[in-house]
Amino acid sequence: DSMQAAGMPDGVYMLGELETYVVDGVARIKEGNLAGSTANLYMCLMNLMKFAGASLEDAILCATRNPSIAAGIYDTVGSIAVGKDADILLLDSDLTIDKTISRGRTVYSK
């Protein structure tokens, strides 16, 4: 249920037509109700390992192969293979993000 503010810094974001306010990573509408998750896929991967005890290998499959198979798009995404989109997240030995490659181009490098 991540929203527009997923992975973004604190600030004001839209959830449909509702203005939401993110403070300390928590999104709320002006009345104070929770508006949705601000977690990105990397954060979810780390939470799966931390809270459910999943191995890195299983968590990666849950974030890549499994959803692409469920969505019927495994022929173009979900694994590293010739002819597939070149979207890759490289982690260092501490499992922090080292580099992000989207469509074959480096878009982030530590």
Secondary structure, DSSP 8 states (H G I E B T S, - for coil): -B-TTTT--SEEEEETTEEEEEETTEEEETTS-EEEB---HHHHHHHHHHHH---HHHHHHHHTHHHHHHTT-TTTSSS--TTS---EEEE-TTS-EEEEEETTEEEEE-
